Amino acid sequence: MNEHLKLVEQWDKTFPISNKVHHHKATFHNRYGITLAADLYAPKDIKGTLPAIAVCGPFGAVKEQAAGLYAQEMAERGFFTIAFDPSFTGESGGSPRYMASPDINTEDFQAAVDFLSVQENVNPEKIGLIGICGWGGMALNAAAIDTRVKATATITMYDMSRVNANGYFDTEDSEAARYKKKKTWNTQRSIDYKNGEYARGGGVVDPLPEDAPFFVKDYYDYYKTSRGYHERSLNSNDGWNITGTMSFMNMPILQYASEIRSAVLIVHGEKAHSCYFSKDAFSKLKGHNKELLLIPNAVHTDLYDRTDIIPFDTLTTFFQKWL
């Protein structure tokens, strides 16, 4: 039995509504029976069937933030698009809340492909993905297993398995460091089970310490200010469950990225703290239809919402070519 979701119908995005596209809410279900909530965007002058793109991310964000901005912009450029909330977050179903899973969240992208493939205005042979931040890694993971995906773009990508197992910049890449994290997480599991609820880890730190690293200040500037704050966004508020992402440590993604035959465009800010994720992921890819695009002087969140920096023309050309 699919869950019945109560969706907010009024416009509550962090970006202005476009008068060039049709927009409405939609739901679909994944292979685990979780019902996902999405915003659907389509060109107003739609004729026949169109290539389609499913968009998700960043990690800890909701579809009303960067994913929706990308989906609306690509719809203006002639694509049928959806921006969706992953399982356990935002307006999507799934319980307990605020959990993440390398398997289920990869499946969320595949479920989006299921949904798009049966829409009357979509050509099922022309479906692509855009994954932002942590969902960039999940989009690549989906492309590695789903042959229906013909083109994938990752934006300011994170490899969530790597960062959970090795820490930022691989500074915790040791058995001892991992063991310490495992002890902390498993102690928390016992506490949560005893209490009958999951403790939240907290979103982006607030108030912001003066000596915070630049990338933390970067996240604060997006998630905690009027620029990108949203009441349903995990990063804007109380974050994931403390144990919510622990499975990533034990289940690496991107193991078969070298076998992706479809087209891939990896986009990252040259000055982003996370740029090494994209560079290393790109090094695994094979074939003439793979491209790495580094945006000069851009930092991580610049590619969330800075429309003067996001290379939408390049994304449009990429998807027009491969879809």
C-alpha positions as CSV (number, residue, x, y, z in Angstrom):
1,M,0.0,0.0,0.0
2,N,1.5,3.3,-1.1
3,E,1.6,6.1,1.5
4,H,-0.8,9.1,1.2
5,L,1.2,12.3,1.3
6,K,-0.1,15.7,2.2
7,L,1.6,18.1,-0.2
8,V,1.9,21.9,0.0
9,E,0.2,23.3,-3.1
10,Q,1.2,27.0,-2.8
11,W,4.6,28.1,-4.1
12,D,7.1,27.8,-1.3
13,K,10.4,27.6,-3.2
14,T,13.6,29.6,-2.5
15,F,13.5,30.8,-6.1
16,P,10.9,32.8,-8.1
17,I,8.2,31.0,-10.1
18,S,8.7,31.0,-13.9
19,N,5.9,32.1,-16.2
20,K,7.4,30.0,-19.0
21,V,6.6,26.6,-17.6
22,H,3.7,24.6,-16.2
23,H,4.2,23.4,-12.6
24,H,2.4,21.0,-10.4
25,K,3.0,18.5,-7.6
26,A,3.3,14.7,-8.3
27,T,4.0,11.5,-6.4
28,F,5.5,8.2,-7.4
29,H,6.8,5.2,-5.5
30,N,10.1,3.4,-5.3
31,R,10.8,-0.4,-5.3
32,Y,10.6,-0.4,-1.5
33,G,7.1,1.0,-1.4
34,I,8.1,4.5,-0.3
35,T,6.1,7.2,-1.9
36,L,8.1,10.2,-3.1
37,A,7.0,13.7,-3.6
38,A,8.0,15.7,-6.6
39,D,7.6,19.0,-8.4
40,L,6.9,18.6,-12.1
41,Y,8.0,21.3,-14.6
42,A,7.1,21.3,-18.3
43,P,7.4,23.9,-21.0
44,K,4.2,25.8,-21.6
45,D,4.3,25.2,-25.4
46,I,4.8,21.4,-25.0
47,K,4.2,19.5,-28.2
48,G,4.6,15.7,-28.6
49,T,7.1,13.9,-26.4
50,L,10.1,15.5,-24.8
51,P,13.4,14.4,-23.3
52,A,13.1,14.3,-19.5
53,I,15.4,14.9,-16.5
54,A,15.1,13.9,-12.9
55,V,16.8,16.2,-10.4
56,C,17.7,15.7,-6.8
57,G,20.0,17.2,-4.2
58,P,21.9,18.6,-2.4
59,F,22.4,16.1,0.4
60,G,20.2,17.3,3.3
61,A,18.3,19.8,1.1
62,V,14.7,19.6,-0.3
63,K,13.3,20.0,-3.8
64,E,12.2,23.6,-3.0
65,Q,15.9,24.6,-3.0
66,A,18.6,23.9,-5.6
67,A,17.0,20.9,-7.3
68,G,13.8,22.8,-8.1
69,L,15.8,25.7,-9.5
70,Y,17.6,23.4,-11.9
71,A,14.4,21.6,-12.8
72,Q,12.6,24.8,-13.6
73,E,15.4,26.2,-15.6
74,M,15.8,23.0,-17.7
75,A,12.1,23.0,-18.3
76,E,12.4,26.5,-19.7
77,R,14.9,25.1,-22.1
78,G,12.6,22.5,-23.5
79,F,12.9,19.5,-21.1
80,F,10.2,17.7,-19.1
81,T,11.6,17.7,-15.5
82,I,11.0,16.7,-12.0
83,A,12.7,17.7,-8.8
84,F,12.0,15.2,-6.0
85,D,12.6,14.7,-2.3
86,P,14.5,11.5,-1.4
87,S,13.0,8.9,0.8
88,F,12.6,9.8,4.5
89,T,13.0,13.6,3.8
90,G,11.0,16.6,2.8
91,E,7.5,15.9,1.6
92,S,8.4,12.3,0.6
93,G,7.3,9.3,2.7
94,G,9.4,6.7,4.5
95,S,9.8,6.0,8.2
96,P,11.8,6.6,10.3
97,R,12.4,10.1,9.1
98,Y,15.8,11.7,8.3
99,M,17.6,8.5,7.3
100,A,19.8,8.1,4.2
101,S,20.8,4.9,2.4
102,P,23.2,4.3,-0.5
103,D,20.9,1.6,-1.8
104,I,17.5,3.3,-1.2
105,N,18.6,6.7,-2.4
106,T,20.1,5.2,-5.6
107,E,16.7,3.5,-6.0
108,D,15.0,6.8,-5.6
109,F,16.6,8.0,-8.8
110,Q,15.6,4.8,-10.6
111,A,12.1,5.2,-9.3
112,A,12.1,8.7,-10.8
113,V,13.1,7.1,-14.1
114,D,10.1,4.7,-13.7
115,F,7.8,7.6,-13.2
116,L,9.1,9.6,-16.1
117,S,9.1,6.7,-18.5
118,V,5.3,6.4,-18.4
119,Q,4.4,10.1,-18.7
120,E,2.5,10.8,-22.0
121,N,4.7,13.8,-22.8
122,V,8.0,12.0,-22.2
123,N,10.1,10.0,-24.7
124,P,11.1,7.0,-22.5
125,E,14.3,6.5,-24.6
126,K,15.4,10.0,-23.6
127,I,15.7,10.2,-19.8
128,G,18.6,11.8,-17.9
129,L,19.6,12.7,-14.4
130,I,21.0,15.7,-12.6
131,G,22.4,15.1,-9.1
132,I,23.6,17.9,-6.9
133,C,26.2,17.5,-4.1
134,G,25.6,14.1,-2.4
135,W,23.0,13.2,-4.9
136,G,25.6,13.7,-7.6
137,G,27.3,10.6,-6.3
138,M,23.9,8.8,-6.2
139,A,23.1,9.9,-9.7
140,L,26.3,8.3,-11.0
141,N,25.6,5.2,-8.9
142,A,22.1,5.0,-10.6
143,A,23.7,5.5,-14.1
144,A,26.0,2.6,-13.4
145,I,23.1,0.2,-12.9
146,D,20.2,1.7,-14.9
147,T,20.6,1.3,-18.6
148,R,17.5,3.5,-19.2
149,V,19.5,6.5,-18.1
150,K,21.0,8.0,-21.3
151,A,22.8,11.0,-19.8
152,T,23.8,12.1,-16.3
153,A,25.1,15.5,-15.0
154,T,26.6,15.8,-11.5
155,I,26.9,19.2,-9.9
156,T,29.4,20.0,-7.2
157,M,29.4,16.3,-6.4
158,Y,30.1,14.6,-3.1
159,D,30.9,10.9,-2.7
160,M,29.0,10.2,0.5
161,S,30.6,6.8,1.1
162,R,34.1,8.3,0.9
163,V,33.4,11.3,3.1
164,N,31.7,9.1,5.8
165,A,34.5,6.5,5.8
166,N,37.5,8.7,5.3
167,G,36.5,12.1,6.6
168,Y,36.9,15.4,4.7
169,F,40.0,15.4,2.4
170,D,40.6,11.8,3.5
171,T,42.1,12.9,6.8
172,E,40.4,10.1,8.7
173,D,41.3,7.3,6.3
174,S,42.5,4.7,8.8
175,E,41.1,1.7,10.6
176,A,41.5,3.5,14.0
177,A,39.6,6.6,12.9
178,R,36.8,4.5,11.4
179,Y,36.6,2.4,14.5
180,K,36.1,5.5,16.7
181,K,33.3,6.7,14.5
182,K,31.7,3.2,14.5
183,K,31.8,3.1,18.3
184,T,30.1,6.6,18.5
185,W,27.4,5.6,16.1
186,N,26.6,2.3,17.7
187,T,26.5,3.7,21.2
188,Q,24.0,6.2,19.8
189,R,22.0,3.3,18.3
190,S,21.6,1.8,21.8
191,I,20.5,5.2,23.2
192,D,18.0,5.7,20.4
193,Y,16.5,2.3,20.8
194,K,16.1,2.8,24.6
195,N,14.5,6.2,24.1
196,G,12.2,5.0,21.3
197,E,13.3,7.8,19.0
198,Y,16.2,8.9,16.9
199,A,18.3,11.9,18.0
200,R,19.0,14.5,15.4
201,G,22.6,15.5,14.5
202,G,21.9,19.1,13.9
203,G,22.1,20.9,10.5
204,V,24.6,23.5,9.5
205,V,26.2,24.9,12.7
206,D,24.3,27.9,14.1
207,P,25.5,30.3,15.4
208,L,28.5,30.2,13.2
209,P,31.8,30.2,15.0
210,E,34.2,32.9,13.9
211,D,37.0,30.3,13.3
212,A,34.8,28.0,11.2
213,P,36.4,26.6,8.0
214,F,35.4,28.4,4.8
215,F,33.3,25.6,3.6
216,V,31.2,25.6,6.8
217,K,30.7,29.4,6.3
218,D,29.8,28.6,2.7
219,Y,27.1,26.2,3.8
220,Y,25.8,28.7,6.5
221,D,25.5,31.4,3.8
222,Y,23.2,29.2,1.8
223,Y,21.2,27.1,4.3
224,K,20.8,29.5,7.2
225,T,20.0,32.8,5.5
226,S,17.2,34.0,3.3
227,R,19.3,33.0,0.3
228,G,18.4,29.3,0.7
229,Y,16.7,28.6,4.0
230,H,13.7,26.3,3.9
231,E,11.7,25.0,6.8
232,R,11.7,21.4,5.6
233,S,15.4,21.4,4.7
234,L,17.5,19.2,7.0
235,N,20.6,21.3,6.6
236,S,18.6,24.5,7.4
237,N,17.3,23.0,10.6
238,D,18.0,19.9,12.8
239,G,19.9,17.8,10.3
240,W,19.9,14.0,9.7
241,N,19.5,11.5,12.5
242,I,22.9,11.0,14.2
243,T,23.0,7.5,12.9
244,G,21.3,8.5,9.6
245,T,24.3,8.1,7.3
246,M,26.3,5.4,8.9
247,S,25.6,2.8,6.3
248,F,27.6,4.7,3.8
249,M,30.8,3.9,5.6
250,N,30.2,0.2,5.0
251,M,28.7,0.3,1.5
252,P,30.8,2.3,-1.0
253,I,29.1,3.7,-4.0
254,L,30.7,4.2,-7.5
255,Q,32.3,0.8,-7.5
256,Y,31.2,0.2,-11.1
257,A,31.4,3.8,-12.4
258,S,34.0,2.7,-14.9
259,E,31.3,0.6,-16.6
260,I,28.9,3.5,-17.2
261,R,28.3,3.5,-21.0
262,S,26.0,6.5,-21.1
263,A,27.1,10.1,-21.3
264,V,28.3,11.9,-18.1
265,L,29.1,15.6,-17.5
266,I,30.7,16.3,-14.1
267,V,30.6,20.0,-13.1
268,H,32.4,21.4,-10.1
269,G,33.6,24.8,-8.8
270,E,37.3,25.0,-9.2
271,K,37.7,26.6,-5.7
272,A,35.2,24.3,-4.0
273,H,36.5,22.3,-1.0
274,S,34.7,19.2,-2.5
275,C,36.3,19.4,-6.0
276,Y,38.5,16.4,-5.3
277,F,35.4,14.2,-5.3
278,S,34.5,15.1,-8.9
279,K,38.1,14.9,-10.2
280,D,38.5,11.4,-8.7
281,A,35.1,10.2,-9.9
282,F,35.9,11.5,-13.4
283,S,39.2,9.6,-13.4
284,K,37.2,6.3,-13.1
285,L,35.0,7.0,-16.1
286,K,35.7,5.7,-19.6
287,G,34.6,6.6,-23.1
288,H,34.4,9.6,-25.4
289,N,31.1,10.7,-23.9
290,K,32.5,11.8,-20.5
291,E,33.4,15.3,-19.6
292,L,34.7,17.2,-16.6
293,L,33.9,20.9,-16.4
294,L,35.6,23.1,-13.7
295,I,34.0,26.5,-13.2
296,P,36.8,29.1,-12.5
297,N,36.8,30.7,-9.0
298,A,33.5,29.0,-8.0
299,V,33.0,27.5,-4.5
300,H,30.7,24.7,-3.5
301,T,27.4,26.5,-3.0
302,D,27.9,28.8,-6.0
303,L,26.5,26.0,-8.1
304,Y,23.4,25.6,-5.9
305,D,21.8,28.9,-6.9
306,R,24.1,31.4,-8.6
307,T,22.4,31.5,-12.0
308,D,25.1,33.8,-13.3
309,I,27.7,31.0,-12.6
310,I,25.8,27.8,-13.1
311,P,26.6,26.6,-16.7
312,F,23.0,26.1,-17.9
313,D,23.9,26.6,-21.5
314,T,26.5,23.8,-21.3
315,L,24.0,21.6,-19.5
316,T,21.4,22.3,-22.2
317,T,23.8,21.4,-25.0
318,F,24.9,18.3,-23.2
319,F,21.4,16.9,-22.7
320,Q,20.3,18.0,-26.2
321,K,23.2,16.0,-27.6
322,W,22.8,12.8,-25.6
323,L,19.0,12.6,-25.0
